[in-house]
Amino acid sequence: MMHRMLSLMCVVICVSVAAAQDKGWEQTLTAAKKEGSVVVVGSPDPVMRSDIIPKFTARYGIPVEFLAGRSSETAERLRTERAAGIYSVDVFLSGPDTTATVYYPEKMLDPLKPLLVLPEVTDGSKWKKGKLWFADPEERFVLRPFNTVASLLFINTDFVKPNEIRAAKDLLNPKWRGKISTEDITTTGAGANLAARFYQQLGADFVKKLYVDQKTVGTRERRQFTDWLVRGTQPICLNCREDDVRPLEKEGFKVQEIFELSDVTPGINGSPWMLSVANRAPHPNAAKVFANWIAGKEGLELYARGYGSATLRTDIDESYLSPGNIPKANVKYFDDTDWNWIVTGRHDYREKVWKLMKEAKK
C-alpha cells in the first residue's frame, strides 16, 4: 500500500514538474517573439543562411539577424562596441580559438547551462558522453556539440594521386613546390592552427620546409583556395572547408579528403563551432530559444548535414558522413579543440610559427 502511494506521489510530482516546465517554455516563447529577433554571430556559412535561419524562423516565428565574419574581426568589433556601452549580440556560434581566448576570459558570456531546458537537450541519453559537454573550465559557459575526425588536407586526384601523399613529409617533395595552398598562417585562424600542430608534432624544420621552402600559397579568402583546388593550380589544399568542398564532390570534381598521414597523430575537433550566449544580450529570451533549438536534434542535425560534421548526439543518423569523419573507439586522437591546447599549447606553438616565418623573411 505504501509503495503504491509513493509511486502515485512520484507520478503526480513528475507531471507537475513537466507542466511547470512546459508553462515556463511557453512564457519564454511568448517573450522571445515580443523581442522581435535574435542576433547570432558566426562564420560566413551557406548552411546558416540556406538552412538554419529559414528553418528556425519557420519553427518559431523569430527572425535571425546573422552577423557573419572572421572571428578575430568580430571579436575586435565587439570589444569596441562594449567599450562604448553597446551590447548587440545574443548568441555565438564561434570557433574554439576566439571563444576560449576572447569571449570567455574577457567575460563576454553568460552561463549557458541554466538556459538549456528542453528535455531533448538535457537528457543525458541523447549525448554520446552521457551528458552535455561543456568545454570551459567551469563547465557551464561553452557547449561543444560536435566531435569530428579532422581532415589534414584535400587533394585534386586529377593532379595528385592518393599514394603520393601518405605522410606529411611527402608534402616536401619538390614537385609540389608552389602547388600547396593554405589559409594565411601569419594571423589567427585555421592556417596558423594547423601550422602549430605540425610544429608540435614534426618540429620547426618541417614547418620551415613546408611553408617557406615549398612556397606554400596563402590567402585569407576561403573560396579562393577551394577554387585553386578544383582548377589544379594548387591541387593540395591544407585548409579547405568541408562545406565548400563537398558540393564540388557531388558535382563530379575529383577531390579527396585526407584524414590520416603516417607521421602525424590523427586529430578530432569541435568544428564548425561552439555554442555560447552573450551577457547583457538584447534579446535574452530569443537567445534561449535559439540555443535550445540549435542544440536539439532538429537544429543540430540540419547544421551537421549541411556542414558534414559528426555531432555528439546519439539520435542523429550519421549515414550522411564520410566514414573517415566518425571517430573510432580504438584510436587515440589528438584533440585540436581541447581547451588547454587552445589557450596554452596552440598559442605557444603558433607564436613559434610566427617567429619562424619572420626570421625566414629576413
Residue frames relative to the residue before (quaternion, step in Angstrom):
aa qw qx qy qz dx dy dz
M 1.0000 0.0000 0.0000 0.0000 0.00 0.00 0.00
M 0.6712 0.4954 -0.2898 0.4691 3.53 0.89 -1.00
H 0.6354 0.5384 -0.3258 0.4474 3.58 1.02 -0.84
R 0.6525 0.5157 -0.3068 0.4628 3.57 1.00 -0.86
M 0.6466 0.5210 -0.3158 0.4590 3.57 1.01 -0.84
L 0.6566 0.5042 -0.3132 0.4653 3.58 1.00 -0.85
S 0.6342 0.5292 -0.3237 0.4615 3.56 1.05 -0.80
L 0.6507 0.5171 -0.3061 0.4641 3.54 0.99 -0.88
M 0.6393 0.5251 -0.3186 0.4626 3.57 1.01 -0.86
C 0.6374 0.5321 -0.3250 0.4527 3.57 1.01 -0.85
V 0.6443 0.5235 -0.3193 0.4570 3.56 0.95 -0.89
V 0.6610 0.5167 -0.3018 0.4528 3.55 0.91 -0.97
I 0.6653 0.5021 -0.2995 0.4643 3.57 0.93 -0.94
C 0.6641 0.5136 -0.3053 0.4495 3.59 0.91 -0.95
V 0.6490 0.5087 -0.3114 0.4722 3.56 0.98 -0.85
S 0.6523 0.5237 -0.3079 0.4533 3.56 0.99 -0.87
V 0.6490 0.5105 -0.3112 0.4705 3.57 1.00 -0.87
A 0.6570 0.5118 -0.3090 0.4594 3.58 0.95 -0.92
A 0.6474 0.5167 -0.3154 0.4630 3.56 1.00 -0.85
A 0.6481 0.5121 -0.3149 0.4675 3.57 1.01 -0.81
Q 0.6406 0.5207 -0.3209 0.4643 3.56 1.04 -0.81
D 0.6453 0.5206 -0.3166 0.4608 3.57 0.97 -0.88
K 0.6544 0.5119 -0.3074 0.4640 3.55 0.98 -0.90
G 0.6538 0.5189 -0.3062 0.4578 3.55 1.00 -0.88
W 0.6507 0.5104 -0.3098 0.4691 3.57 1.03 -0.80
E 0.6409 0.5188 -0.3225 0.4649 3.58 0.98 -0.80
Q 0.6377 0.5153 -0.3225 0.4730 3.56 1.03 -0.77
T 0.6294 0.5269 -0.3252 0.4695 3.58 1.07 -0.77
L 0.6507 0.5185 -0.3122 0.4586 3.58 0.95 -0.87
T 0.6484 0.5195 -0.3160 0.4580 3.57 0.93 -0.89
A 0.6781 0.4835 -0.2851 0.4745 3.56 0.92 -0.94
A 0.6317 0.5471 -0.3292 0.4396 3.59 1.04 -0.79
K 0.6616 0.5018 -0.3070 0.4650 3.57 0.95 -0.84
K 0.6314 0.5246 -0.3299 0.4661 3.57 1.08 -0.67
E 0.6223 0.5497 -0.3411 0.4406 3.60 1.10 -0.65
G 0.4704 -0.7638 0.3535 0.2653 3.55 1.27 -0.31
S 0.7979 -0.1074 0.0880 0.5866 3.60 1.10 -0.54
V 0.2289 -0.7165 0.6247 0.2096 3.52 -1.38 -0.03
V 0.2644 -0.7719 0.5637 0.1282 3.57 -0.93 0.96
V 0.0609 -0.8175 0.5712 -0.0417 3.55 -0.58 1.24
V 0.2308 -0.7567 0.6002 0.1178 3.56 -0.97 0.95
G 0.2170 0.7727 -0.5784 0.1460 3.57 -0.98 0.86
S 0.6321 -0.5131 0.4010 0.4200 3.55 -1.30 -0.10
P 0.6161 -0.5225 0.4075 0.4259 3.61 -1.18 0.37
D 0.1399 0.8351 -0.4956 0.1933 3.54 -0.14 1.28
P 0.3790 -0.7483 0.4896 0.2380 3.62 -0.52 1.07
V 0.5753 0.5888 -0.3803 0.4215 3.59 1.12 -0.56
M 0.6430 0.5340 -0.3159 0.4490 3.54 1.00 -0.86
R 0.7386 0.4315 -0.2372 0.4604 3.56 0.76 -1.04
S 0.7427 0.4392 -0.2354 0.4473 3.58 0.92 -0.87
D 0.8074 0.2881 -0.1155 0.5018 3.58 1.03 -0.79
I 0.7449 0.4503 -0.2513 0.4233 3.55 0.59 -1.17
I 0.7030 0.4759 -0.2902 0.4418 3.58 0.68 -1.04
P 0.6806 0.4741 -0.3220 0.4564 3.67 0.76 -0.85
K 0.6769 0.4978 -0.3059 0.4477 3.61 0.92 -0.85
F 0.6604 0.4998 -0.3147 0.4637 3.59 0.92 -0.87
T 0.6702 0.4960 -0.3023 0.4619 3.59 0.89 -0.91
A 0.6463 0.5057 -0.3192 0.4740 3.58 1.02 -0.75
R 0.6669 0.5199 -0.2963 0.4440 3.57 1.01 -0.81
Y 0.8418 0.1989 -0.0606 0.4982 3.59 0.81 -0.97
G 0.4368 -0.7128 0.4572 0.3034 3.59 1.20 -0.18
I 0.5535 0.5890 -0.3911 0.4402 3.57 1.23 0.50
P 0.3573 -0.7414 0.5231 0.2214 3.63 -0.55 1.08
V 0.2645 -0.7497 0.5883 0.1476 3.56 -1.18 0.67
E 0.1691 -0.7377 0.6446 0.1078 3.55 -0.88 0.99
F 0.1258 -0.8321 0.5399 0.0194 3.56 -0.39 1.25
L 0.1480 -0.7836 0.6011 0.0529 3.56 -0.67 1.16
A 0.0434 -0.8360 0.5460 -0.0345 3.55 -0.16 1.33
G 0.3472 0.7265 -0.5472 0.2284 3.54 -1.02 0.81
R 0.6727 -0.4474 0.3730 0.4562 3.56 -1.30 0.04
S 0.5728 -0.6434 0.3876 0.3282 3.56 -0.88 0.97
S 0.6630 0.5153 -0.3207 0.4383 3.58 0.90 -0.89
E 0.6649 0.4927 -0.3028 0.4727 3.58 1.01 -0.78
T 0.6388 0.5190 -0.3225 0.4675 3.58 1.02 -0.79
A 0.6404 0.5327 -0.3230 0.4491 3.56 0.96 -0.86
E 0.6577 0.5043 -0.3102 0.4656 3.58 0.96 -0.85
R 0.6276 0.5332 -0.3299 0.4616 3.56 1.03 -0.79
L 0.6770 0.4933 -0.2970 0.4584 3.59 0.91 -0.89
R 0.5936 0.5519 -0.3646 0.4585 3.58 1.07 -0.67
T 0.6675 0.5048 -0.2947 0.4613 3.57 0.92 -0.96
E 0.6626 0.5074 -0.3061 0.4580 3.57 0.90 -0.92
R 0.6949 0.4866 -0.2879 0.4443 3.57 0.83 -0.96
A 0.6012 0.5504 -0.3555 0.4574 3.56 1.12 -0.63
A 0.7044 0.4193 -0.2418 0.5192 3.57 1.23 -0.58
G 0.5683 -0.6299 0.3704 0.3782 3.59 1.27 0.20
I 0.5230 0.6186 -0.4145 0.4148 3.58 1.23 0.44
Y 0.0443 -0.7844 0.6185 -0.0126 3.57 -0.81 1.06
S 0.0247 -0.8789 0.4723 -0.0623 3.53 -0.06 1.35
V 0.7199 0.4615 -0.2255 0.4668 3.61 1.23 -0.38
D 0.2928 -0.7602 0.5603 0.1500 3.54 -1.15 0.76
V 0.8272 0.0772 0.0393 0.5551 3.57 0.74 -1.11
F 0.2052 -0.7553 0.6094 0.1263 3.54 -1.12 0.78
L 0.0363 -0.7074 0.7050 0.0357 3.54 -1.05 0.93
S 0.2206 0.8325 -0.4577 0.2208 3.52 0.59 1.23
G 0.6175 -0.5616 0.4130 0.3643 3.52 -1.25 0.50
P 0.6595 -0.5498 0.3459 0.3783 3.58 -1.18 0.52
D 0.6082 0.5792 -0.3648 0.4020 3.60 1.01 -0.74
T 0.7308 0.4193 -0.2464 0.4790 3.56 0.65 -1.11
T 0.6222 0.5481 -0.3436 0.4410 3.57 1.02 -0.74
A 0.7576 0.4169 -0.2092 0.4566 3.56 0.83 -1.06
T 0.7710 0.3728 -0.1945 0.4783 3.59 1.05 -0.68
V 0.7543 0.3110 -0.2005 0.5423 3.60 1.23 -0.25
Y 0.7714 0.4034 -0.2384 0.4305 3.58 0.31 -1.23
Y 0.7103 0.4522 -0.2719 0.4659 3.59 0.87 -0.89
P 0.7411 0.4083 -0.2762 0.4559 3.66 0.61 -0.96
E 0.6970 0.4448 -0.2793 0.4882 3.59 1.14 -0.54
K 0.4495 -0.7520 0.4011 0.2675 3.54 1.34 0.44
M 0.2977 0.7488 -0.5263 0.2715 3.54 0.84 1.05
L 0.6857 0.5195 -0.2581 0.4397 3.58 1.28 -0.21
D 0.3001 -0.6748 0.6371 0.2207 3.49 -1.37 0.44
P 0.6007 -0.5404 0.4150 0.4182 3.63 -1.12 0.43
L 0.3251 -0.7583 0.5399 0.1665 3.55 -0.84 1.02
K 0.5809 0.6514 -0.3698 0.3185 3.57 0.98 -0.87
P 0.6984 0.4652 -0.3068 0.4491 3.66 0.81 -0.84
L 0.6431 0.5493 -0.3183 0.4282 3.59 1.20 -0.47
L 0.6305 0.5170 -0.3328 0.4739 3.57 1.20 -0.44
V 0.0591 0.8588 -0.4939 0.1227 3.54 -0.17 1.32
L 0.5656 0.6045 -0.4109 0.3819 3.61 1.10 -0.42
P 0.5641 -0.6384 0.4019 0.3359 3.62 -0.88 0.90
E 0.6575 0.5139 -0.3327 0.4392 3.62 0.96 -0.73
V 0.6574 0.4691 -0.3061 0.5040 3.57 1.27 -0.27
T 0.7570 0.4134 -0.2138 0.4586 3.59 0.86 -0.94
D 0.5430 0.6258 -0.3984 0.3934 3.61 1.20 -0.39
G 0.4222 -0.7485 0.4586 0.2261 3.56 -0.53 1.21
S 0.6135 0.5725 -0.3521 0.4145 3.59 1.10 -0.61
K 0.6195 0.5484 -0.3367 0.4496 3.58 1.26 -0.30
W 0.7199 0.4117 -0.2241 0.5118 3.58 1.29 -0.14
K 0.5579 -0.6558 0.4085 0.3031 3.56 -0.96 0.93
K 0.6923 0.4446 -0.2775 0.4960 3.58 1.15 -0.52
G 0.5419 -0.6331 0.3931 0.3886 3.58 1.31 0.00
K 0.7768 0.0867 -0.0691 0.6199 3.56 1.32 0.07
L 0.6371 -0.4715 0.4240 0.4382 3.54 -1.33 0.09
W 0.2895 -0.7559 0.5633 0.1657 3.56 -0.99 0.85
F 0.0669 -0.7738 0.6299 -0.0007 3.53 -0.38 1.29
A 0.3194 -0.8188 0.4568 0.1375 3.53 -0.43 1.28
D 0.6053 0.5880 -0.3644 0.3938 3.61 1.11 -0.55
P 0.6776 -0.5236 0.3294 0.3977 3.61 -1.17 0.48
E 0.7060 0.4411 -0.2663 0.4860 3.61 1.09 -0.64
E 0.3184 -0.7961 0.4560 0.2385 3.57 1.36 -0.16
R 0.6771 0.4690 -0.3339 0.4583 3.58 0.84 0.95
F 0.6783 0.5150 -0.2895 0.4368 3.61 1.23 -0.20
V 0.8226 0.2048 -0.0427 0.5287 3.60 0.89 -0.96
L 0.1830 -0.8005 0.5667 0.0676 3.56 -0.55 1.22
R 0.1938 -0.7541 0.6182 0.1082 3.54 -1.01 0.92
P 0.1147 -0.8412 0.5264 0.0459 3.62 -0.30 1.20
F 0.7402 0.3952 -0.2050 0.5039 3.61 1.23 -0.38
N 0.0419 0.7594 -0.6492 0.0093 3.54 -1.24 0.53
T 0.1161 0.8322 -0.5136 0.1739 3.54 -0.01 1.36
V 0.4769 -0.6092 0.5347 0.3399 3.55 -1.11 0.63
A 0.3302 -0.7853 0.4997 0.1567 3.55 -0.67 1.14
S 0.4172 -0.6729 0.5456 0.2748 3.54 -1.00 0.81
L 0.3771 -0.7155 0.5419 0.2286 3.55 -1.13 0.67
L 0.7813 -0.1516 0.1076 0.5958 3.56 1.15 -0.62
F 0.3109 -0.6974 0.6053 0.2249 3.53 -1.40 0.12
I 0.1120 -0.7831 0.6063 0.0808 3.56 -1.14 0.62
N 0.3507 -0.6623 0.6115 0.2538 3.52 -1.30 0.46
T 0.3077 -0.8158 0.4619 0.1625 3.59 -0.29 1.26
D 0.4988 0.6046 -0.4499 0.4280 3.58 1.24 0.11
F 0.7694 0.3226 -0.1529 0.5297 3.55 1.22 -0.55
V 0.7775 0.2005 -0.0904 0.5891 3.58 1.16 -0.64
K 0.2710 -0.7648 0.5616 0.1620 3.58 -0.70 1.05
P 0.5981 -0.6056 0.3793 0.3628 3.61 -0.93 0.82
N 0.6805 0.4923 -0.3121 0.4441 3.62 0.97 -0.72
E 0.5721 0.5806 -0.3830 0.4347 3.59 1.28 -0.05
I 0.7497 0.2718 -0.1714 0.5785 3.61 1.24 -0.38
R 0.1359 0.8062 -0.5572 0.1450 3.55 0.21 1.29
A 0.7720 0.1622 -0.0820 0.6090 3.57 1.25 -0.48
A 0.6385 -0.5290 0.3861 0.4041 3.55 -1.20 0.45
K 0.6257 0.5561 -0.3439 0.4255 3.59 1.03 -0.76
D 0.5638 0.5973 -0.3927 0.4137 3.62 1.20 -0.39
L 0.5703 0.5923 -0.3773 0.4261 3.57 1.20 -0.41
L 0.6469 0.5400 -0.3085 0.4413 3.57 1.25 -0.40
N 0.3798 0.7154 -0.4894 0.3233 3.58 1.28 0.09
P 0.5296 -0.6669 0.4184 0.3159 3.63 -0.77 0.96
K 0.5898 0.5938 -0.3784 0.3954 3.61 1.11 -0.54
W 0.6931 0.4563 -0.2791 0.4832 3.59 1.21 -0.40
R 0.3793 0.7264 -0.4987 0.2824 3.62 1.23 0.14
G 0.8220 0.1523 -0.1576 0.5257 3.56 -0.76 1.12
K 0.6516 0.5306 -0.3000 0.4516 3.60 1.30 -0.01
I 0.6382 0.5034 -0.3192 0.4873 3.58 1.29 0.14
S 0.1565 -0.7895 0.5873 0.0848 3.59 -0.87 0.94
T 0.0455 -0.7803 0.6238 0.0065 3.52 -1.25 0.56
E 0.5022 -0.5514 0.5362 0.3953 3.52 -1.24 0.31
D 0.6536 -0.5439 0.3609 0.3830 3.56 -1.02 0.86
I 0.2416 -0.8068 0.5246 0.1249 3.60 -0.60 1.12
T 0.5696 0.6125 -0.3863 0.3889 3.60 1.23 -0.02
T 0.7244 0.3029 -0.2278 0.5759 3.58 1.30 0.09
T 0.6383 -0.5200 0.3766 0.4247 3.59 -1.19 0.33
G 0.4419 0.6652 -0.5109 0.3183 3.53 -1.04 0.79
A 0.7784 -0.3692 0.2416 0.4466 3.54 -1.35 -0.04
G 0.6295 0.5548 -0.3410 0.4238 3.58 1.03 -0.76
A 0.7004 0.4511 -0.2620 0.4872 3.56 0.82 -1.00
N 0.6196 0.5570 -0.3448 0.4323 3.58 1.06 -0.69
L 0.6729 0.4717 -0.2992 0.4849 3.58 0.94 -0.86
A 0.6215 0.5353 -0.3403 0.4596 3.57 1.02 -0.76
A 0.6358 0.5255 -0.3232 0.4639 3.59 1.03 -0.79
R 0.6511 0.5072 -0.3103 0.4717 3.55 1.01 -0.81
F 0.6289 0.5139 -0.3304 0.4807 3.60 1.00 -0.78
Y 0.6410 0.5235 -0.3231 0.4589 3.59 0.97 -0.87
Q 0.6746 0.5106 -0.2963 0.4431 3.58 0.90 -0.94
Q 0.7765 0.3653 -0.1868 0.4783 3.59 0.93 -0.86
L 0.8107 0.2787 -0.1166 0.5014 3.60 1.03 -0.74
G 0.5513 -0.6734 0.3595 0.3367 3.58 1.28 -0.11
A 0.6993 -0.5063 0.3345 0.3779 3.52 -1.35 0.38
D 0.6381 0.5498 -0.3417 0.4170 3.58 0.96 -0.82
F 0.6408 0.5125 -0.3275 0.4685 3.60 0.99 -0.79
V 0.6536 0.5214 -0.3170 0.4476 3.58 0.89 -0.93
K 0.6534 0.5056 -0.3172 0.4656 3.59 0.94 -0.85
K 0.6722 0.4993 -0.3051 0.4537 3.58 0.87 -0.92
L 0.6845 0.4910 -0.2929 0.4523 3.59 0.96 -0.86
Y 0.8079 0.3417 -0.1644 0.4511 3.57 0.60 -1.13
V 0.7309 0.3739 -0.2318 0.5218 3.59 1.17 -0.47
D 0.7531 0.4074 -0.2334 0.4609 3.58 0.52 -1.19
Q 0.7047 0.4472 -0.2675 0.4815 3.60 1.03 -0.72
K 0.3581 -0.7705 0.4661 0.2467 3.57 1.33 0.08
T 0.0511 0.8209 -0.5592 0.1034 3.54 0.88 1.07
V 0.3392 -0.7600 0.5273 0.1714 3.57 -0.88 0.99
G 0.1431 -0.8268 0.5424 0.0430 3.59 -0.60 1.15
T 0.0433 0.7754 -0.6296 0.0209 3.54 -1.21 0.57
R 0.3718 -0.7011 0.5539 0.2518 3.55 -1.27 0.35
E 0.6082 0.5427 -0.3463 0.4643 3.56 1.30 -0.06
R 0.3539 -0.7928 0.4534 0.2018 3.56 -0.20 1.29
R 0.6518 0.5137 -0.3300 0.4499 3.60 1.01 -0.68
Q 0.5827 0.6045 -0.3738 0.3940 3.56 1.14 -0.55
F 0.7306 0.4048 -0.2817 0.4723 3.59 0.77 -0.88
T 0.5508 0.5558 -0.4081 0.4703 3.60 1.21 -0.25
D 0.6406 0.5152 -0.3117 0.4764 3.56 1.03 -0.82
W 0.6369 0.5221 -0.3222 0.4669 3.58 1.00 -0.82
L 0.6243 0.5509 -0.3318 0.4435 3.57 1.03 -0.83
V 0.6970 0.4760 -0.2710 0.4628 3.57 0.84 -1.01
R 0.6928 0.4754 -0.2790 0.4649 3.60 0.93 -0.87
G 0.4389 -0.7094 0.4473 0.3226 3.55 1.18 -0.53
T 0.4204 0.6950 -0.4851 0.3239 3.60 1.21 0.16
Q 0.7302 0.0340 -0.0440 0.6810 3.54 1.23 -0.70
P 0.1067 -0.8651 0.4884 0.0424 3.59 0.21 1.27
I 0.6650 0.3799 -0.3071 0.5649 3.56 1.31 0.16
C 0.0375 -0.8163 0.5755 -0.0322 3.58 -0.62 1.15
L 0.3071 -0.7888 0.5103 0.1523 3.56 -0.60 1.16
N 0.8346 0.2147 -0.0719 0.5022 3.59 1.00 -0.68
C 0.2588 0.7555 -0.5582 0.2249 3.59 1.04 0.60
R 0.4208 -0.7054 0.5175 0.2399 3.55 -1.13 0.70
E 0.5720 -0.6208 0.4207 0.3323 3.55 -1.00 0.89
D 0.7013 0.4770 -0.2875 0.4449 3.59 0.87 -0.90
D 0.6212 0.4995 -0.3520 0.4906 3.60 1.25 -0.21
V 0.7211 0.4747 -0.2455 0.4410 3.56 0.99 -0.88
R 0.6432 0.5780 -0.3472 0.3629 3.59 0.87 -0.86
P 0.6270 0.5090 -0.3670 0.4615 3.66 0.93 -0.62
L 0.6267 0.5357 -0.3368 0.4548 3.58 1.11 -0.65
E 0.6069 0.5431 -0.3462 0.4657 3.57 1.11 -0.72
K 0.6613 0.5100 -0.3010 0.4604 3.57 0.98 -0.87
E 0.6687 0.4904 -0.2927 0.4762 3.56 1.16 -0.60
G 0.6330 -0.5871 0.3115 0.3970 3.57 1.27 0.04
F 0.4559 0.6661 -0.4741 0.3518 3.58 1.22 0.05
K 0.4080 -0.7442 0.4839 0.2134 3.56 -0.93 0.92
V 0.2539 0.7448 -0.5658 0.2462 3.52 0.32 1.31
Q 0.1090 -0.8070 0.5802 0.0179 3.54 -1.04 0.81
E 0.3522 -0.7280 0.5584 0.1847 3.53 -1.03 0.90
I 0.1903 -0.7786 0.5915 0.0875 3.57 -0.89 0.99
F 0.1804 -0.8212 0.5375 0.0637 3.57 -0.60 1.18
E 0.8082 0.2158 -0.0818 0.5418 3.57 1.09 -0.68
L 0.0360 -0.7352 0.6766 0.0226 3.51 -1.19 0.79
S 0.5759 -0.6690 0.3454 0.3187 3.55 -0.83 0.98
D 0.7603 0.3744 -0.2036 0.4902 3.60 1.08 -0.60
V 0.6695 0.4206 -0.3027 0.5322 3.60 1.27 0.33
T 0.4739 -0.6613 0.4980 0.3002 3.58 -0.94 0.87
P 0.4556 -0.6806 0.4830 0.3098 3.63 -0.77 0.91
G 0.2373 -0.8191 0.5149 0.0875 3.55 -1.00 0.82
I 0.2033 -0.7173 0.6468 0.1607 3.50 -1.35 0.37
N 0.0286 -0.8009 0.5966 0.0430 3.57 -1.22 0.37
G 0.5113 -0.6512 0.4818 0.2871 3.53 -1.35 0.19
S 0.2972 0.7647 -0.5201 0.2377 3.58 1.15 0.49
P 0.5659 -0.0888 -0.8066 -0.1458 1.51 -2.31 0.97
W 0.8308 0.0597 -0.0206 0.5530 3.63 1.12 -0.32
M 0.3126 -0.6632 0.6323 0.2503 3.47 -1.47 0.16
L 0.3952 -0.7391 0.5091 0.1957 3.54 -1.14 0.72
S 0.1719 0.7568 -0.6193 0.1185 3.55 -0.94 0.94
V 0.3056 -0.7443 0.5629 0.1893 3.58 -1.25 0.32
A 0.4909 -0.6804 0.4715 0.2716 3.54 -1.06 0.83
N 0.4133 -0.6552 0.5529 0.3070 3.55 -1.15 0.54
R 0.8060 0.1983 -0.2126 0.5156 3.54 -1.24 0.58
A 0.1619 0.8236 -0.5211 0.1549 3.55 1.09 0.82
P 0.4832 -0.6877 0.4572 0.2908 3.62 -0.94 0.82
H 0.7762 0.2010 -0.1098 0.5874 3.60 1.19 -0.50
P 0.0719 -0.8715 0.4823 0.0521 3.63 0.59 1.11
N 0.6650 0.4924 -0.3177 0.4630 3.60 1.00 -0.71
A 0.6394 0.5050 -0.3203 0.4833 3.57 1.02 -0.78
A 0.6086 0.5463 -0.3430 0.4620 3.57 1.09 -0.71
K 0.6466 0.5198 -0.3095 0.4647 3.58 0.98 -0.86
V 0.6533 0.5060 -0.3145 0.4672 3.58 0.94 -0.86
F 0.6784 0.4914 -0.2993 0.4569 3.58 0.84 -0.95
A 0.6522 0.5251 -0.3219 0.4419 3.60 0.92 -0.88
N 0.6682 0.4874 -0.3059 0.4715 3.60 0.93 -0.82
W 0.6729 0.4992 -0.3053 0.4525 3.58 0.98 -0.81
I 0.6993 0.4724 -0.2900 0.4513 3.60 0.83 -0.91
A 0.6763 0.4535 -0.2945 0.5001 3.61 1.18 -0.47
G 0.5850 0.5828 -0.3585 0.4355 3.58 1.29 -0.23
K 0.7471 -0.4252 0.2721 0.4324 3.55 -1.32 0.15
E 0.6935 0.4941 -0.3082 0.4241 3.60 0.72 -1.01
G 0.7194 0.4599 -0.2644 0.4483 3.57 0.71 -1.07
L 0.7098 0.4666 -0.2762 0.4496 3.56 0.82 -0.98
E 0.6439 0.5093 -0.3314 0.4650 3.59 0.99 -0.74
L 0.6247 0.5417 -0.3370 0.4502 3.57 0.98 -0.81
Y 0.6881 0.4688 -0.2836 0.4757 3.56 0.89 -0.92
A 0.6692 0.5247 -0.3058 0.4282 3.57 0.87 -0.97
R 0.6543 0.5069 -0.3128 0.4659 3.57 0.99 -0.82
G 0.6787 0.4952 -0.2967 0.4540 3.56 0.93 -0.86
Y 0.7348 0.4175 -0.2283 0.4833 3.55 0.99 -0.82
G 0.3865 -0.7300 0.4748 0.3038 3.57 1.08 -0.77
S 0.4948 0.6457 -0.4358 0.3850 3.56 1.03 0.82
A 0.4522 -0.6582 0.5294 0.2866 3.54 -1.24 0.51
T 0.2775 -0.7653 0.5581 0.1609 3.57 -0.85 0.94
L 0.5136 -0.6227 0.4923 0.3258 3.53 -1.36 0.07
R 0.4888 0.6475 -0.4424 0.3822 3.59 1.25 0.16
T 0.4195 -0.7153 0.5080 0.2329 3.56 -1.14 0.68
D 0.7090 0.4853 -0.2531 0.4447 3.60 1.20 -0.41
I 0.5653 0.5689 -0.3983 0.4452 3.59 1.20 0.46
D 0.4097 -0.7051 0.5329 0.2259 3.55 -0.81 1.06
E 0.2063 -0.8284 0.5147 0.0797 3.59 -0.56 1.18
S 0.3286 0.7709 -0.4918 0.2361 3.58 1.20 0.38
Y 0.5798 0.5914 -0.3706 0.4205 3.60 1.23 -0.34
L 0.6348 0.5729 -0.3192 0.4087 3.57 1.22 -0.45
S 0.5008 -0.5467 0.5588 0.3716 3.50 -1.34 0.32
P 0.5612 -0.6145 0.4204 0.3616 3.63 -0.91 0.78
G 0.6207 0.5744 -0.3388 0.4123 3.56 1.11 -0.65
N 0.6271 0.5656 -0.3324 0.4200 3.59 1.19 -0.46
I 0.6724 0.5207 -0.2905 0.4386 3.58 1.14 -0.59
P 0.4406 -0.7057 0.4823 0.2743 3.63 -0.66 1.06
K 0.3169 -0.7389 0.5681 0.1757 3.55 -1.05 0.85
A 0.5597 -0.6556 0.4005 0.3107 3.54 -0.95 0.91
N 0.7521 0.4190 -0.2155 0.4608 3.62 1.01 -0.75
V 0.6086 0.5486 -0.3512 0.4532 3.58 1.27 0.20
K 0.2944 -0.7319 0.5862 0.1843 3.56 -0.99 0.84
Y 0.1419 -0.8286 0.5407 0.0283 3.55 -0.51 1.22
F 0.4222 -0.6136 0.5952 0.3016 3.49 -1.35 0.40
D 0.2378 -0.7914 0.5486 0.1273 3.60 -0.58 1.14
D 0.2435 -0.8141 0.5165 0.1059 3.55 -0.26 1.30
T 0.6978 0.4184 -0.2723 0.5137 3.58 1.29 -0.11
D 0.3260 0.7318 -0.5217 0.2935 3.57 1.21 0.37
W 0.5489 -0.6691 0.3917 0.3123 3.57 -0.77 1.08
N 0.6851 0.4845 -0.2961 0.4563 3.60 0.87 -0.92
W 0.6197 0.5297 -0.3444 0.4655 3.57 1.05 -0.70
I 0.6526 0.5303 -0.3176 0.4381 3.58 0.96 -0.87
V 0.7904 0.3698 -0.1915 0.4493 3.57 0.68 -1.08
T 0.7721 0.2796 -0.1883 0.5387 3.61 1.15 -0.33
G 0.7619 0.4148 -0.2362 0.4379 3.58 0.33 -1.27
R 0.7068 0.4457 -0.2794 0.4730 3.58 0.68 -1.06
H 0.6256 0.5469 -0.3357 0.4436 3.56 0.96 -0.86
D 0.6939 0.4842 -0.2837 0.4512 3.57 0.84 -0.99
Y 0.6952 0.4628 -0.2845 0.4707 3.59 0.90 -0.87
R 0.5986 0.5453 -0.3610 0.4626 3.56 1.12 -0.60
E 0.6259 0.5262 -0.3312 0.4709 3.59 1.03 -0.78
K 0.6395 0.5170 -0.3244 0.4675 3.58 1.04 -0.76
V 0.6194 0.5342 -0.3351 0.4676 3.58 1.04 -0.78
W 0.6788 0.4958 -0.2967 0.4533 3.58 0.85 -0.97
K 0.6362 0.5187 -0.3267 0.4685 3.58 1.00 -0.78
L 0.6418 0.5324 -0.3107 0.4562 3.55 0.98 -0.89
M 0.6746 0.5007 -0.2929 0.4566 3.56 0.93 -0.93
K 0.6344 0.5204 -0.3319 0.4654 3.60 1.02 -0.73
E 0.6621 0.5008 -0.3039 0.4674 3.57 0.96 -0.87
A 0.6434 0.5385 -0.3262 0.4354 3.59 1.05 -0.75
K 0.6695 0.5087 -0.3007 0.4501 3.59 1.15 -0.55
K 0.5420 0.6408 -0.4009 0.3672 3.58 1.23 -0.32
